[in-house]
Every structure is written in structure tokens, then in C-alpha cells.
């Protein structure tokens, strides 16, 4: 199993700097033990003008069978003979990727204490892999490496037998990559894509492989046109792991689009005990059982427990959905799934979709809803999916109603028009229900300091006039009528703690365009 990395240079910036970047001296031939054989690193040529480093992996076939029994093609052969007669010692695969991560660990991370500036800048590189299994052929090789900045991706099919041209080509190609890239990026491309093209791994794929994939794919995988194929093959088609990888890649893409850290995007869940049934789905509900509760009636049994504002809000939403005759409902910004659970309790809601940008929130929601233990009929009514409400999403079209429960105030105001278009302009459900805090009511919260919002993540909180002005303008722009409903005690001076707008579609997209 063989791989060469070549670069060119000049007397001022000699090509032999490659030795510093790989942490392997050009004047030495070195050997390293791996779990399946021995990796050799040597330099066929090393001058100021041109330098080539070679990685040769000698695989021990017996060790491969013993260590990999039942794991991948090397250990799960089609016949007993295939254990000892196969391509594993000769064709680039996950074995070579593991050897690279062992021998060139620092280079993969882009670390070079001696020449940090060289490690951070592109080099003229030429990488050759004489025998690369390519399930998908040369076209797939070009589709995988082409979008990554390589100026030339040459995947030459290898004939089954040159003496018998009629037999056609094998599934192997000779790969030559040329371009100006950082060495660490080039190595990470190979580390991920060699086993992807081989479409097999010599070891059992565990959940930590998702972390390995995302680390190696940082900066390029999230935006790769074939990222789903790459994730599926790299994770040996273990769909639960692939789904996790795709969700995390979507967070990376959204964070990059908004110039944020991933942690700032996936922030919908506080660090609380998510198994406690009395923990509410949004942080602003923490104080909802105080002054915003319903009046406390008394009777023979004594005072009744106040009704939390969160429960009153859900009941108001459910009543509006029933009045609209909705059966297919979107819960946009579903958080930990409290409203989804309330919708499931009512048989009239036959198709319920919870959408949230936070993977953590969706994980908690799935656990609280007990989706894995839910009966087939009930499970067929509900679906949780990741998505950003500021991007149009064709999956959200065709529903009777959409709910934005305590969501809009978590957006920066400049991002609000994007949400408006995604929901009212693109998805266009017949009914849209929006709830948001009434900032005028905040003076009634004894525990809320003056001038503070109800939650630290709120970017704004509207007065009743501001909310009504926004709702009317949004409705007019997109062809919706709107009515307003108070939620919670309606104070004669400051209004209710929560304000709700119910939008009803009055103009179709075609009529509006006309």
C-alpha cells in the first residue's frame, strides 16, 4: 500500500521544508509499528527544487484476519479463502488512513513548531496513490476531490489485465492530485476519502467515529456537495451515526453562514436535568408560575395550584388551531417538545412536525416524547427535524398551520425579515400563530429587575403597539389577515403577560403576484 507526497521549491523556500511539516527527516528512512503491520516513511528525492515523501504500509495478512474478524471486508470475507487472498495489503483503504493518522499526526493537525508559517500557507502539492479502490469509478473520485480546491484530479482506471483488454477495467484507479493547498488540508482529504471510496473499514465503527469525521472534515465537509454520501460511507452506513453526523454538519453550516460559533447556534437547551418532567421547554417559563398565573380560586378543598403561564399559552394555541380546523401542524422552534406532546394528546392533529436548530433540544424532545417506545400508529403522527427558521425549507410547505411559540424574540431584529419570508412567504401555511412576551407586563414581575428582559437570550421584547404594528405589516406583505388574542391575566393598565397573533391566509401566492 503506497502513497507519495511531492512539492517544489526554491533556494529561498526549499522543497525540503516538507520534512519539517511532516516531522520526518529527509535523510532518514523510518519505520513505525501499526496494529496491522509496519509503516515506512522515506524520501525518494530531496532537494531544494523538489522533494517527495513516500509512505509504504506493509500489512500483515494474518494480523489483519485475527484483529479484524467480522469487521469490514478484511474480516468478513465472502469465503474462507478470501481471508488470505484479497486486496487489503495492496490497495489504499482505511488501513492507510489509520497509518497516516499515526505517522503524520502533527501534520494532519497543521502543527509545525519549526516552520509555523509554512504549515499555515498553501504549497504546490502532487499526491499519487497507485492503487485506489473506487466503488463508483473515476467519476466519483473526481466528484469527491474536485470541489476541494485541487486544480487537477486524475483518476485513471486500472485494467483488470492489460493482456486481455476485453475484460475491461477493474474497480481500482491510479489517483494523482495536483494543486496548491495546505498540507494539513490535503492529508485530511485523504484521511476521510480513502475509506469512503473503498466503501469499507477494517474495524468496527463506533460513535466516536462521528467526532473523527467532523474533526478531519472541519472547514470543507459541511459545504461539500457530496457530504451525505461521504458521511454515510465513512460511518459504514450506520444510519444512526450518519444522522448524527448530518445534524452536526448542518449546525456547522448554519454557524458559518451567520459567522457564529457552533455553540452559539446549538444553545436552545439549558444545562438542566432533562429527565425531570417539571422542567419547562423554554427558559422564559421559569417565572411563569408567579404573577402571570391564573387567579387562584378557593373552595372546600382549599386553594388550587396556580396555572402556569406556559400551560395557558399552550391551551390558547391549541384553541386557535382547533378553531382554524388544522390537522397538519408545524411547531417551529419546538424546543424540548412540550407543545408537540400537547398536540399528540389530541387525535384531531394527525401530522405534527417539530423543527428546531438545536440538536440537543431535539434529542431531549425525542426522549421526553418516548419516540422509541411509541406505538407505530402514534409514531406515524409525529416527526422531529433540524432546521433554521431563517432559511427557506421545502419540507415545511403544505401544512395547515405553523406555530412560533416564544421564538421571534430570540432572533436579532435584522434577521427577522428572513424568518418572515421563510414562514409567511415560502412555507405559507393557512394559519400562523405567533406568541411573544409583552414587555409592558414586565413591571408586574416582582423578581425581574427593571430594564431587564425575561431571559438573557431575548434580543428584544415588544410592547403591544410594536407587536401589532409588526404583525399587521407582515400580514399585509404576505397576504394574511391577523387578529390578536391576550394570553394570561389581561391587566387593565399593562395588558397580558403574553401576546398572541393569529394569522389567516387571505391571498394565494399567485393572487399576490398578480
Beta strands, then each sheet from edge to edge (+ up, - down):
strand 1: 2-8
strand 2: 30-34
strand 3: 37-46
strand 4: 50-59
strand 5: 123-133
strand 6: 152-159
strand 7: 169-181
strand 8: 328-332
strand 9: 351-356
strand 10: 382-386
strand 11: 401-405
strand 12: 431-437
strand 13: 480-487
strand 14: 498-505
sheet 1: 2+ 3- 4+ 1- 5+ 7- 6+
sheet 2: 10+ 9+ 8+ 11+ 12+ 14- 13+
end
